[in-house]
Amino acid sequence: MQRRYITVDVFTDRAFGGNQLAVVLDAAGLSTQQMQAIATEFNYSETTFVLPPRDKANDAEVRIFTPVQEIAFAGHPNVGTAFVLASMAKEPKPRLLFEEKAGLVPVEIVREQGLIVRTELTAPQPLQRYAPLSPAEAASCISLSADDIKTDSHAPHVVTVGNAFLVMELHSREALKRARPDAAAYAKVLPRDGARSVWFYTRDVPTTEAPCERQARMFMRGASGLTEDPATGSATVAAAALFADLDPVRDGELQLTVGQGFDMGRPSILNTRVVKRDGKIVSAHVGGACVQMMDGTFKLTSL
């Protein structure tokens, strides 16, 4: 049986920006081992596999694989998969509901004049914050010193709304650009509290990088060692939830625009919003635009 796939660039409005995603359609009948082999073959940061929903009230079961493992939830795979399915749909829907390992993930489809301009996911789990790390320990993962870490808002620590990340703030855009993964230090610090990746950011954003209010980077362990991700929705929405949790505002919607991938030549724009009521986070969201790139098929005869 031939399987169709579509690739998209996610969190960008132009080709060759954002984060690459392969979406395998009609994935029913594929084994976990086959899905992993296909994801390894694509070698994108993630590949999604679309299956019929277990509950007919939902739109699809979506399984997400990196080149080395299956993961419970991720940001750009949901945003991109929803864009692909909504673009193919004969009857437009305002929202798709995906069954995933981390739970149900709603994705809103935003259209203007009949065209999809962005899709936006809702995080499947409430914010969890774990014990802080020392600035020196966290900084060592990205070849920086404790002096580069800014701690007046929060210490470096692991946060999650479905996928865990070590999050830290840097003082400057220069330090963000200077960061490099240190494999030895990384192995000493991570994994911790479920986090295997480091997402770090700065508020020191030059006007030339507007409309971003934060610039971020993310290092993760891939098939060939430590690599960088150009746009990480699950980390960004977890960080947005953290920022909202720290904000004294008790009621309202906190919005933030985050840039990522600028230092990789794949600029990405991630739009977040977090809703608070009576001082508590009600929901956390991240979304953006997508561009379809490739449309093809493959035939899997054996593993």
N, C-alpha and C positions, 0 to 999 in steps of 0.2 A: 504493500500500500504506500502510495506517495503521500508525503506530508508537506503541507504548505507552511511557509514561514514568511514573516514580514519583519524587517528591521526598521527601527526608528531612532532618531536622535531626540533625547528627552531633556526637558528644561531649556529649550532653545527654540527660537523662531527662524533659524537658518541652518542649512545643511552643514555638516562637519563641525557643529558645535555641540554642547551638551554631552550627555552620557549615552553611549550606544546600548541598545537593547534588541535582542532577537526574541520574537514572539512566535512560538510553534503552535499552529492551529490544529484542531482535530487530533489532539494528543491522546485520546482514549486508546487503550490497548498497549501503550508504551510502558515498559517496566521502569522502576526507579533506576536501575542500572543503565538502561538505554537512555533515559533522560539525562543522567549525569554524563554519559559519553557524548551526547549531542551538545550539552552545554560546554564541555571541555573542548569540543571541536570548534564551536563558535568562538570561544575564548574571550567573550565579552565579560564585563564584571558580573552581569547576570543574564540569564535566559529564562523566559517563562514558558510554561506549558499549559494550554487551555483545555480543560476537560469539562464534560457535562456536570452540572451542579448535583450534589448529593440531595439537596432540598430544592424542589422545583420553584420555590419562592425566590431563589437566588439566581444570578445570571450565569455564573461559571465557578468551577473550582480552578484555582490558579496555583500551580506549584512553581517555586522559584529556586533556581540553581545557580551557584557561582561555578567557575571552572573546577572547584575542588569539593563542594558540598552543597546539600540542600539547606535553605534557610527558611525560617518561619514567616518572615515579613521583610519587605524592603520598599523603599519609596519610589525610585524611578521605574522599577518594574510594574508597579500598579498604575502609575500615571501613564506610562507608555502603552501598557496592555489595554487599558480603558480607551485610550485614544484610537488604537487599532480596531477594537471591537465596535466602538461607536461609529467609526468611519465606515465600517462594513455593513452596519445595521440598515435594514430596509425601513424600519420605523424608528425614528430617533427617540431615545429615552433621556430624561434629565439626570438619571443616576443609574450606575451599575453596582451590583453587590457581589463581591467575590468571597468565596470560601477559601481560607488559607490556614496554615498550621497555627498562626497566632490568633486566629479568630476571624470574624466577619469584617471585611474591609469595604466600606462604601466609597465610591468614587463619583463625584459630581462631574457632569459634562456641561461645560459652559460654551454656548454658541452665540455668535453674533452674525446676523443676516444669513442664518442657516449654516454657517461654517463653524467648526470646532476651534475655538481660540485657546482653550486650556482645559485641563482636567485636574481635579483636586481630590486628594484622598483624605479620609478621616482616620487617624491613628486607631488601631484596634484595641489598645490597652491604655490604662491610666499611667501617668508619669510615676516612675520609680527612681529614687535617688539612693545611691549606695555610699559607703564610707569614702571620705576624701583621700587623695594621695598627696604626698608632699610635692611641692613645685619641682624640686630637683629630680625626683623619681619620674614624674610625668614628662618633664622636659627632656630627659635622657632618651626617651623613645624617638624623639624627632631631632636629635643632635643639637639641642639648645641648652642653655643654662637656666637655673632657677630665676635669674634676673630678668629673663625674657617673659616669664609667666606673670600675668596680672591676676591678682587674687582679691581685689577689693569688692568685686561683685560675688564671686564664688571661687572656691578652691577647685582644682582639677578633681573630677570624680566621674564615675560611671553613671549614666542615665539611660533610661529606655522607655519607649512607648510601644514596644513590640520587637525591637532589635537593639541590643545594648552597644554603647560606644563610650570610650573614655573621651570626655569633653574638657577642653581647657581654653582659656583666653590668653592671647599674647598682647604685649604692649603696643607693638608696631606692625605696620604693613611690611616693613623691611625684615623683621624677624620671621613673619609668615613666609616671605619669599625665600629666606635663608634656610628654612627647615629642610632636613633630609632624614629619612628613616635610618635608625641605627639598629641593625638586626640583633646584636648581642643584648643591648639594653631592652629592646622590644620583647625579646624572649624572656627576660627576667621579670618584666612587669605584667605582660599579658600572656594568656587570657586572665581576666579578673572579673568576677561578678557577671560572667557571661559575655563580657566585651572582648573582642579580638581585634578591634580596629580603633584608630585614634582620629578624632575630629577636632580640629583646633581652628580658632578664628580670631579676628581682631575687629575692633570698632574704628580703627585708624584707616579709613577708606578715602583715597584721593578722589577729588571731584571728577576726574576722568573716568572713574569706574562707577559713576552714578548709573542707575538709581539704587545701587546696593547700599545698604546700611551696615552690613557686615561683609567681610571677605573671609572665606574659609578654605581649608584644604582637608583631605582625609587620606590616611595611609591604612592599607589593609594587607593581609597575607593572602597572596594569590598562588596560582599553580607554580610560578617560577620565583617565588620569594615575595618580598614586600613590594607592593605597587601602590600607585596613587589613583584615586577615583575622581573623575571630573565633576560629579554631581551626586550627592548622597541624600536622598529625600528622607530616609528613615532617621538618619543622624540629625538632619536639619530640623525636622519636626520635633524630635526629642529635645534638642537644644532650645527651640522656640517655647516648648512647654516649660522647660527649666527657667527661661527668662521670665515667662509669665508668672510662674510660681514665686519668683523672687520680687516681682513688681508689686508695689503697695496697692495698685488699683484693685478694687474688690469686685467691680462689675463692669463688663464691657468686652470689647473685642480688640485684642492687641495684635497689630499687624507688623510684619517685618519682611524686608526683601534682602535675600542673602545671595552673594555671588560665590561661585566655586569654579574651579577649573581654569581660571584666568591665567595662571602660571604654567598651564599645560598646553595652552593654545586651543582649548576647548571651552570657551566661556559659557557659563551656565547661570541662569537666573531662577531662583527658587522663591516662591511667594508663600509666606506662612501667615496663619492667623490662629489665635488661640482665644477661646471664649471662656470668660470667668463669670461666675455668679456667686455672690456672698463669699468672695475670697477663695473659691475653689475652682479648679479647672474643670470645665464641662466637656470640652472637646478641643482637639488639636489637629490642625490641617496643614498640608503642604501641596502645592500644585504648580503648574507651569505649562508652557507650550511644548508641542512636539512637531517633528518633521519626519514624514515617511521617507525612507531611503531605498530599501531593496525589497523585492517581492519575488520569491522563488519557491522551489520544491526540492525535496531530497527523498531518496528511497532507501529505507533501512532494511537491508537483507539479513544482516547478522551483526553481532557485536564484536 
